Amino acid sequence: MGKVHGSLARAGKVKSQTPKVSSYPSIRERLSDR
């Protein structure tokens, strides 16, 4: 989660497009599996 947060903050531009948001749920599901 920390890695993703940093990526979003660093990209900044991504926040506007929020294209990585789709990856957010994917990571959450992976955490649940763990």
C-alpha positions as a Markdown table, in Angstrom:
| # | Residue | x | y | z |
|---|---|---|---|---|
| 1 | Met | 0.0 | 0.0 | 0.0 |
| 2 | Gly | 2.8 | 2.4 | 0.9 |
| 3 | Lys | 4.4 | 1.8 | -2.5 |
| 4 | Val | 1.2 | 2.7 | -4.3 |
| 5 | His | 0.6 | 5.8 | -2.2 |
| 6 | Gly | 4.1 | 7.1 | -3.0 |
| 7 | Ser | 3.6 | 6.4 | -6.7 |
| 8 | Leu | 0.3 | 8.3 | -6.7 |
| 9 | Ala | 1.8 | 11.3 | -4.8 |
| 10 | Arg | 4.9 | 11.3 | -7.1 |
| 11 | Ala | 2.9 | 11.0 | -10.3 |
| 12 | Gly | 0.4 | 13.6 | -9.2 |
| 13 | Lys | -0.7 | 13.7 | -12.8 |
| 14 | Val | -2.1 | 10.2 | -12.4 |
| 15 | Lys | -4.4 | 11.6 | -9.6 |
| 16 | Ser | -6.1 | 13.8 | -12.2 |
| 17 | Gln | -6.6 | 10.8 | -14.6 |
| 18 | Thr | -7.0 | 8.3 | -11.7 |
| 19 | Pro | -6.1 | 5.5 | -14.2 |
| 20 | Lys | -4.1 | 3.7 | -11.5 |
| 21 | Val | -7.3 | 3.6 | -9.3 |
| 22 | Ser | -8.2 | 0.4 | -11.1 |
| 23 | Ser | -5.0 | -1.1 | -9.6 |
| 24 | Tyr | -6.0 | 0.0 | -6.1 |
| 25 | Pro | -8.8 | -2.6 | -5.8 |
| 26 | Ser | -6.5 | -5.2 | -7.2 |
| 27 | Ile | -4.0 | -4.6 | -4.4 |
| 28 | Arg | -6.7 | -4.7 | -1.8 |
| 29 | Glu | -7.9 | -8.0 | -3.1 |
| 30 | Arg | -4.3 | -9.3 | -3.0 |
| 31 | Leu | -4.0 | -8.2 | 0.6 |
| 32 | Ser | -7.2 | -10.1 | 1.5 |
| 33 | Asp | -5.8 | -13.2 | -0.1 |
| 34 | Arg | -2.7 | -12.9 | 2.2 |
